[in-house]
Structures are given as C-alpha cells and as structure tokens.
Amino acid sequence: MICVSSSLNPEIGEVLVKAVAGGRRVNLAGRGAIASRVQWCVHALVLRLLMITLAATLPAAVARADLKLCNSTSSRVGVAVGYQDATGWATEGWWNIASQTCEILLKGAVPSRYIYVHAIDYDRGGEWVGSNFMCTLDKSFVTRGVQDCQKRGYKRSGFFEVDTGEAKEWTIRLTDPEDGGKKAK
C-alpha cells in the first residue's frame, strides 16, 4: 500500500502508486493512519532515489589530482621522477610511455611544488636531463634519498626541474627537440 502526499506532484504520485500496486490504480482517500504511514514511505522512497542519484553523480564531479606525463614525441620513452615528500627525497621509475600517449605517474595530489624528471628516448637515443642529481637504476626502482647514489648501488642521474606552482594536479609534456623539448646528449 502507498499514499501520495498532497505536497508531492500528483502525476509522480500516480506513477509511484501504480508501480507499488503492481500497475493497479489505488485510491487511498480517507484511509487516515494507513495513509500517513504510507505517505512516510513515499517520502523515504523519494529521498532514497535522490541519494542514489547524487551518489552516482558525485564521483564524476570530484576531480582527480594526479601527476601525469604526456609523451608528445614520435618515440617510446622511459621516465623516472623525483620529489620531496613529508619523509624526504624519493625517486622512482621507470614508466615506459608510448609515443603520443599519457600516463599517470603518481596518483593523488602532487607531493611537492618541484618535481624532477629524467627521461630516455628508447627509439632514437638521447635523454631529457637536468642539473639536479638523483639516484636511478637501469630496471624498475623506488629509492629514498639523493646522496651517495653509487655507494648505495644506484646510478647518479641528472633530472630537470618542473615547477608545479603547488598545484595538486599537474601534467608534464615531453616534446621532440625540434619542438623545444629538453632533449640532450
């Protein structure tokens, strides 16, 4: 049994009544307490439908905050990143990124204002480097600290600096050298 409140649109109420009553039209006029209980049920159902609709659209409205790198070159590249977080310096790699694609490097808010990048062109040779030295390996790695790389079994590699301006989300775009990219070697 269901009751439609006078504050509810009568057309919506009739649809709800038919849906609950299996398609039969139900007249609840003059049913007193039963109508009040059912009226509460209709309000609860409408509220539940509103909450479901809101929950379904909420994730789309919340922006993701990630550090992303787009490879705008004609080559495959390998990328390592360095950054300073609450516990100190971290360096990690390698992401293998196909030509003309983007990849999320770090999920969540960008960990620091300055991000450091070292990239290798797998197809044509060369690297994107800078004057900020951090520790890397030739295979996948995650390391803490930037001191004594060789003593700790790492290579000392130059990274270029990216100033994110403290943005929570940032995209780095690697380009070919003829397009102004930072390739050297």
Buried (B, 14 or more C-beta within 10 A) or exposed (E): EBBBBEEBEEEEBEEBBBEBEEEEEBEBEEBEEEBEEBBEBBBEBBEEEEEEEEEEEEEEEEEEBBBBBBBBBEBBBBBBBBBBEEEEBBBBBBBBBEBEEBBEBBEEBBBBBBBBBBBBBBEEEBBBBBEBBBBBBEEEBEBEBBEEBEEEEBEEBBBBEBEBEEEBBBBBEBBBBEEEBBBEE
